[in-house]
Amino acid sequence: MNVAPARLDQYEPVKLQTADLSVDRLLARYGGHPPVFSDVSFTVGRGEAVALIGANGAGKSTLLKCLLGFVAPAGGAVSIFGSDLSGLRAGDLRRLRSGIGFVAQKHNLVPRLTALSNVVHGLLAARPGPRSWVQALAPVDSRRRALATLDRVGLADLAMRRVDSLSGGQSQRVAIARAVVPEPRLVLADEPAASLDPAAGEVVMDVLARVVRETGATLVFTTHNLAHALAHGRRVVGLREGTLALDAPSHGLAIGDLRGLYD
């Protein structure tokens, strides 16, 4: 099946009572180059899980950077928790980001520190200062919270292991724990399983989706794995050649419906 923008009209729009994220006619470009994407609009409701797909260069990572306020759009608007990012001062933007957990493709952990210390780092926004640098200095409640979160991702028994001794899949689960330990309202994940072998990638996606669902947070994740998109996204949003080409409930889609985005 050829996926084209007209496909958007084949589905009733999702009725959202409370939106955590709204993207309105967004346009992004770097310098004087052609737009990475333009006229992109979609809304993500409270507690919803959305998979963002598209070929390399479609703009998935740039879109996530716009959502975090790291890339200022050249047009349109991004609203997080009801606040337009373009109207926020630097301090207000930092406070808003404290309600967002982020999981990168490469986990970006501190290699020589333990898994527990790395998860404690997820509480730095709420408790800045040297006591949140390593678990040995952290307040007791921070250590307990971090350990409980490691248990949620199945790694409590490895809490005192240095992360440079862990497997790639284990390290990514530590990164998930670090992202969710402050109980963010929104979790963004950029290709969280892309650097892992298929078996480890399945575990990581299962853990990510389960933990976010259990906390009631909203999830937006990018992926090239179409099976992951359908399994873990309530909706699938697709970018193709700089435009929004797909926004549909996952239960009405099959992998063959998505492949047209990569032609």
N, C-alpha and C positions, 0 to 999 in steps of 0.2 A: 504494500500500500504506500503510495506516495504521500508524504507528510507535507502539507502546504499551509500557509496562513489561513486559508478558507476553512480548515479543519476546526478552527476555534469555534465556528458557528454551529458545529454539530453537537455541542454540549451546552446544557443549561449552566449558567455561571453558578459557582458555589455561593450559597447565601451565608455570609459570615456575620455573626452578631457582634463579635469583638475582634478587631484586627490588630495583630502585633506588628505587622509589617505591610507597608503599602508602597508600591513603586508606580509612579505616574509619568508616562511618556518620557521615560529616562533615555538620555543620550550621553554616551561616553566616548571620549577620544583622547589621544595622547598628542599634545602639541598640535602641529598643523596637519597631522595624518588624517586619513578618512576615519569616520566613526567606527569604533569597535562594535557598537550596536546603537540603534536609535528606535524611538517610539515604543519602548518596552514598558508594559503596564501589567501588573498583577498584584493580588492581595493575598496575604497569608493570615489565616485566623488563629486565634489563641488555641494552642495545643495541637495544631495541624502539623503534619509531616509532608514536606514538599521536596521532590527530587528535581534537580536542575541539570539538564543534559544538553549535549551539543558537541560537535566536532571540535578538535583543537583549533583555537583561534576564534571560536564562536563568541567568546566574551564571558564565560562562566566565572572565572576567577576575578576578572575586572568587576563584574556585577557584585560579587561578594565584597570586594574592596570598597565599592560605593556604599554598600549596606553598612559597613563598619565606619564609614566616614574617612577612609584613607585615600580615596580618590574622589575628587569633587566632580560631579557630573557637569557636562557642558550644557545640559538642558534637562528639563523635567525635575522631578522631586522624589526624594526618599523620605518616608515617614516611619519611624520606629517608636512603638508604644505611644502613638499619637503625636509625636514631636517631629517636625520637619527638620532634618539634619542641617539644612542650609542656614537655618535661623539660630543655630545654637552657638554659644560662646565655647571657647576651648574647655573651660571647666565643666560646663554643662554636658558637653560631648563626652568627656571622660566619665562623668557620672552615669550617663546613659550606657556607655560601653560596659560598665560594671555589671549591667544586667544581661550581658551577652557572653556566652561561652563560645570559644572558637577552637576547632580541631583542624590542624593543618595536615597536608599530605605527609610531610616529614615532621615527626612529632615535636621537634624543637625543645626537647628536654635538656636538662643540665646533666651531661653524661656521668660525671664523677659523684653526683649526689644519689642518695637512695630514692627508691620509688616514693616512699612516704614524704621525703622532703620536697620532691617535685610536685606532689599533689598539694602540699601545704602552700606552695607558691600560688595556687589558684585563689588563695584568700588574701593575696597582697593588696588588691584594690580596696578591700574592706578594712584590712589591718596593715597599712604600710609600715615599713621599718624593718630593722635587722632581725627582729624576733620571728618574722615570717620567711627568713631566708633558708633556714634549715630546721628540721623537725625537732632537734635537740633543744633549740631555743624557743620554739613556738609555745604559746599557751596550751594548757592541757586540753581545753575544749577544741582547739584547732587540730591538735594531733588526733584526738578521738574522731572528729568529723572527717579528717583525711583518711584515717584507717577504715572507717565505716564505708567511705566511698570506694576505696580500693577493694573492699569486700564485695561491693555491688558489681564491680567489673571482674570479680573472680581472682584477685591478686593479693588478698590480705596476707597470704603466706609468704609473699615475696616483698613485703613492705620494706624490709631492711636491706634488700639487695640493691647494689648500684645499678642504675639503668643501663650502663654500657655493658652489663653482663646479661641483659635480657634479650629475648628474641625480638624481631621486628613487630610481631603481633602483640607481644606482651608490652612492649614500649608504647605502642599505639593505644593500648587499653589504659596505660598509665596517663597518657595524654588526654584521653576521654575523662578519666577521673579528675584530672586537674581542671578540665573545662567545666565540669558539672558540680564540683565541690562547693562553689559559692551559691548553688541553686539558682542559676540564671533563668530568666524568663524565656530567652531565645538562645538556641544553639545553632551556630553556623559551622559547617564542616566542608572543607575543600578536598575532594578526592581522598577521603580518609582511608580507603583500602587499596589505593592505586599502586603503592610501593610494596605490597605484600603478595605472597603466593596465594593461590585461590582458596586453599583451606583456611589460612590465617585471615584472609580478607572476609570470608564468610563469618568467622567468629567475631571479628571487629565490628562488622555491620550489624550483626545480631545484638551485640552488647550495646552499641551506640543507640540503636533504635529502642531497645528495651529500657535502658536507663533513662533516656529522655522521656519516653512514654510514662514511666513510673513517676517521674517528677512533675509531669504535667506541662513541661516546657514545649515550646514550639521548635520545630527542627526544619532547617533548610540545608540540604547537602548536595554537592555536585558529584557527579559520577559518570564514568564511561561505561560502567557495567550496567547494561540495560536490565538484567535480572534483578540487580540490587535496587534499581530505580522503581521497578514494579513491586518488589517485595516489601520495601520499606517506606515508600512514598505514598501517602494518600492521594496526592496529585503529582503529576509530572508536568514540568514546565520545560519547554525546549527552545533553544536558540539555534537559528540557522541563518548564515550569511548576514549577520547583523540585525536580524529582526526576531521578534517573538513568533515562532512557528507552531507552537503547541502549548495548550494549557487545558488539561483534561484529567478527570478522575482515573486513577491507575486501574481500578477494577474494570474499566471499559476498554483497556488496551492490552495488546500482546506485543511481544518483542518485535515481531515483523512490522507493527505499526510505527515503531520508533526508528527503524533503520533508515528511513528516508531522510532523517536529519543529518545523516553522515554521507549521503551520496555526493 
